[in-house]
Amino acid sequence: MSRRRAALAGVLAAAVAMGLAHLLAAVLNPATSPVLIIGSAVIDRTPTALKDWAIEHFGTNDKTVLLASVVAGTVVLAAISGLLARRRLVYGIVVQLLLVATAAAATLERPTGSWRDLAPALLAAIAGPLALTGLFRLGRSGPDGYPSGANTRRAFLAGSGAIAVAAVGSAALGQKLGAATDPSNLALPKARSPLPALPTGLEKTYRDITPLRTPNGAFYRVDTALAVPNLDRDSWTLTVEGDVERPFTIDYRELIGMDLIERDITMTCVSNEVGGGYVGAARWLGVRTKDLLDRAGVKDPGKPQAQVFSTATDGFTISTPLSALLDEREALLAIGMNGAPLPRTHGFPARLITPGLYGMLGGTKWVTKLRVTTYGDAKAYWTQRGWTTDGPIKPSARIDTPASLATVKGRTVVGGVAWAQRHGVVKVQLKIDEKPWQDCTLGPDVGVDFWRQWYFIWDVPGTGQHTLQARVIYGDDQTQTADRAPVFPSGSSGIQQLVVIGG
């Protein structure tokens, strides 16, 4: 067999193995698909600096890039298995099995991993070597160097085609079966005291300013889940345990029978760079976390270093200061977002929403457990990687329009959004070139935990470059810091600055 055919045989064998495993995982547990398992293991082992770089450069496509990288690496190793099989078939089979063993080991390393989750890897361990053996038999040459009998080039191509179809078909079917269903058509209970409708935002007048309320489909998503959990609300439960007097487990039906409230809250990701887009504002519906914790009876609410250690269905964990889930900010176990059930990508059927804290500290999606403990007794996913354990969101102003390096002339609208959760936006100021800071016009005030839109009408003085900067004044007339800080370990800070061209 030629080197090219041998490499192709190795790739096809691995492809059908991964495709069949992906299909079986879709039936049993989509998160156990070998490609996703290896991808999750890569995420866990990726240095923080590299993760930040990926988020900064690829945005919400970082998971797609990661999976593509995993697939590319698998293809290379699979091709090597085919080339080794030219020398001796067993060598190629060993490499194929090593690929599967890597996925199996990563499966057992998962927080929720068990021996039952190895079924997809076991299927891959059978399918890959069988496919490789079959393709090499079809491509084997006779004693004179030419194909003999049924082992013709045509037979090899036919066999390769059949395996390719099986690989693509099983992977596609697995993807379809494992895809999360849309819960938006499910009935959502009403809040006991609904909030009034949100006021009209500035985007109605100045369309390039970010909408006052972020649509669900446009809300940022940053998490470690490669496969969106496809939870059924009828089988979902939440357990509250740990340092409490009355641990309990609640299901969805009981949850929606509790006192539901609405809250307008802006969420911010700790990975948001100055002027970045990982921030969004929505109306959330849910139960106060304080109500849940009071029902459990926290033993020592004032205990130093007390935290709520929350766990998602896939084993992902987040640490939240206990005080933040008990105080007047009214943190939520949310079930609704902008008048609809939570989208699956944002935590359906329930997630935490903690005003004033970055998502990595109080925004656990697909949450199934709340454990009251201390930081010394349990370390969450991001804590283990050196991120802060108490990260209040840093106030910031963002310029939405004009865009950087845009050509502007005449009367130009400069505008955007600003946030200062737990403090409230008092002013937004704009600095043009070296002129003094000038007050901008603010949009509607929805509350201290919700962002404010702002705008400024600028008469562009002529041609040439101009520098624009924006800052927020918040709380008791405190000014947003100009000190630059990276996103790690407690969120970025600094003044956004951009250059536009007068034309």
Buried (B, 14 or more C-beta within 10 A) or exposed (E): BEEEBBBBBBBBBBBBBBBBBBBBBBEBBBBBBBBBBBBBBBBBEBEBEEBBEBBBEEBEEBBEEBBEEBBEEBBEBBBBBBBBBBEEBEBBBBBBBEBBEBBBBBBEEBEBBEEEBBBBBEBBBEBBBBBBBBBBBBBEEEEEEEBEEEBBEEBBBEBBEBBBEBBEBBBEBBBEBBBBEEBBEEEBBEBEEEBEEBEEBBBEEBEBBBBBBBEBEEBBBBBBBBBBBBBEBEEBEBBBBBBBEEBBEBBBEEBBEBEBBBBBBBBBBBBBBBBBBBBBBBBBBBBBBBBBBBBBBBEEBEBEEBBBBBBBBBBBBBBBBBBBBBEEBBBBBBBBBBEBBBBBBBBBBBBBBBBBBBBBBBBBBBBBBBBBBBBEEBBBBBBEBEBBBBBBBBBBBBBBBBEEEEEBEEEBBBBBBBBBBBBBBBBBBBBBEEEEBEEBEBBEEBBBBBBBBBBBEBEBEEEEEBEBBBBBBBBEEEBBBEEEBBBBBBBBBBBBBBEBBBE
